[in-house]
């Protein structure tokens, strides 16, 4: 399901959706990684932002 840009509620920053370009931009900047590194981390540990953060810290 894609994000509804008409909704003005707070966005869910606990999950990473690598299929949404704006989220990929946000997370690559926030985590200081490339798109490829982000996608690899998500594929290895899932979409939880906290799990991805922890995974990237270990590398």
N, C-alpha and C positions, 0 to 999 in steps of 0.2 A: 504494500500500500504506500503510495507516495504521500508526501506531506501536503496538507491543505494550506496553501499560503494565505487563504482568506481568514483563517483563524488567527486571532491575535493573542492567544494565551501563551504562557511560558513554554519554551521549547524543552524537549526532553534531552538533557545533556548527559544522561546516564548510559545512552546507547549510541553506537556509531553506525551510521548507514552509509556504506561505501558506494551506494548506487545513486546518491544525491550529490551532485557536484559541489553545491555550496557547503554541505557537511564535510566533504573531503577537504575542501579549502580550509575550513575552520579547524578541523582536527590536525591537518598537517602543520598548520601554523602554530596551533596551541601546543602540540607535542614536539615540534621541531624535527619532523621526519618527512621523508618523501612519500608520495602516493604509494609507491611500491612497498615501502616499509610498513605503511599503515595497513594496506590490504593484506600483506603477509601476516602481520600481527593479528588482525581480525580473523583471518582464516585459521590461525593456530589456537587462539584463546576465546574466540567468540566476539560478540558485539558490545559487551560491557566495557564502557570507557575506563572504569577502574582496572579491570583485568588487563586491558591493552596497555594502560600506563605502567602497571607493575611488570608486565612482560617486557616492555621496552626498556625499563630501568635495568633489568637483568642483562641486557645485551651490551 
